[in-house]
Amino acid sequence: MPGATHRSAAPEVASPRLRVLVAKPGLDGHDRGARVIAAALRDAGMEVVYTGLRASVPAIAAAAVQEDVDVIGLSILSGAHESICRRLREELDRREARIPIVVGGIIPAADREKLEQLGVAAVFGPESPLGAVVEAVRAVAAGGKPKGSSTPGAASEAGTKTGRAQAGIPATRLDHTAICVRDIEASIALIEELLGQKVAHKEFVPAQKVHAAFFDFPNGASLELVAPQGNEGLEKFLQKRGDALHHLALRVRDLDALLERLAARGVPLIDKVSRPGARGHKVAFLHPKAFGGTLLELVEAKEDSHGDPSAR
């Protein structure tokens, strides 16, 4: 109309696309899950930076800062989720970067609260719906808390799969592999030269009458050397087989309750109750018949013993 004042429409400003760094730390070489998540985030309109396999924690932190991402997504199957998340938060703090972290992978339900205490914004299991992961990333990037906060799909992952996880041994990871040796000091020197690293821990374990030495690895597992000092079983083992692989050890929680459940199912046990082990942990052995001829040790870590004086 003549004389009317026309206001031009304000130009629409496009919202910036969310930028997410997807990283695969640790030593495991399985990245299918990480790639699926990266594709789902891209399909949802986000920009994704993928660091590839076996990225180091400092490299992840540096890339996240350099790429100015809104969220860091970690895919972890190695069992080292707690140490990786702690180190990543420390690296980010050192760079004064407050970037939220989301973790996916094989994460035991008992560890999720620990990750949240380390500042992890959300944790997802293998069966979490892709849509829930996408919405969680959006919520975290916006400074909010994702719905269902810990993990959509966690219940099915933790034990509703026909109840098999609850009925068996709910191991959280491989704790160590043990080699029985005659001369522990000579064996330590050999392994130190071979691996190029120093032994991490040595002690005499009175309850088992053995000298023990540990070489630790980044994924949380260890190589243990054991030498008998009055342990008749290990002495006989050495006479029969010489220095050789002796047993595998799995990390578990609530060891004594687990032993009761296994005994009730008729699983052959060497130890019906836990006993003190190396590093202040509680341990128990299953009979080799229970594990196809391999001696299996169950280990409850000192930090998971909830103040039980017998674990100190």
QUIRA-V564448 format. One record per residue. RES is the residue in one letter. SS is DSSP state (H for helix, E for strand, - for the rest). PHI is phi as a letter, one per 40 degrees, with the letter a starting at -180 (NA if undefined). Layout:
BEGIN
res ss phi
RES SS PHI
RES SS PHI
END
This chain:
BEGIN
res ss phi
M - NA
P - c
G - g
A - c
T - c
H - b
R - b
S - c
A - c
A - c
P - c
E - c
V - b
A - c
S - c
P - c
R - c
L - c
R E b
V E b
L E c
V E b
A E b
K E b
P E c
G - g
L - c
D - c
G - b
H - b
D - b
R H c
G H c
A H c
R H c
V H c
I H c
A H d
A H c
A H c
L H c
R H c
D H c
A - c
G - g
M - c
E E c
V E b
V E b
Y E b
T E c
G E g
L E c
R E f
A E c
S - c
V H c
P H c
A H c
I H c
A H c
A H c
A H c
A H c
V H c
Q H c
E - c
D - f
V - c
D - c
V E a
I E b
G E b
L E b
S E b
I E b
L - b
S - c
G - g
A - c
H H d
E H c
S H c
I H c
C H c
R H c
R H c
L H c
R H c
E H c
E H c
L H c
D H c
R H c
R - c
E - f
A - b
R - c
I - b
P E c
I E b
V E b
V E b
G E b
G E i
I - c
I - b
P - d
A H d
A H c
D H c
R H c
E H c
K H c
L H c
E H c
Q H c
L - c
G - h
V E c
A E c
A E a
V E b
F E b
G - c
P - c
E - c
S - c
P - c
L H c
G H c
A H c
V H c
V H c
E H c
A H c
V H c
R H c
A H c
V H c
A H c
A - c
G - g
G - b
K - b
P - c
K - c
G - g
S - e
S - c
T - a
P - c
G - g
A H c
A H c
S H c
E H c
A H c
G H i
T H c
K - c
T - f
G - g
R H c
A H c
Q H c
A H c
G - c
I - c
P - c
A - c
T - c
R E a
L E c
D E c
H E a
T E b
A E b
I E b
C E c
V - b
R - c
D - b
I H c
E H c
A H c
S H c
I H c
A H c
L H c
I H c
E H d
E H c
L H c
L H c
G - g
Q - a
K - c
V - c
A - c
H E a
K E b
E E a
F E b
V E b
P - d
A - c
Q - b
K - f
V E a
H E c
A E b
A E b
F E b
F E b
D E b
F - b
P - c
N - c
G - g
A - c
S E b
L E b
E E b
L E b
V E b
A E b
P E c
Q - b
G - g
N - c
E H c
G H c
L H c
E H c
K H c
F H d
L H c
Q H c
K H c
R H b
G - g
D - d
A E a
L E d
H E b
H E a
L E b
A E b
L E b
R E c
V E b
R - b
D - f
L H d
D H c
A H c
L H c
L H c
E H c
R H c
L H c
A H c
A H c
R - c
G - g
V - c
P - c
L E b
I - c
D - b
K - c
V - b
S - c
R E b
P E c
G - b
A H c
R H g
G H g
H - c
K E c
V E b
A E a
F E b
L E c
H - c
P H d
K H c
A H c
F H b
G - g
G - g
T - b
L - c
L E b
E E b
L E b
V E b
E E b
A - c
K H d
E H c
D H c
S - c
H - f
G - g
D - c
P H d
S H c
A H c
R - c
END
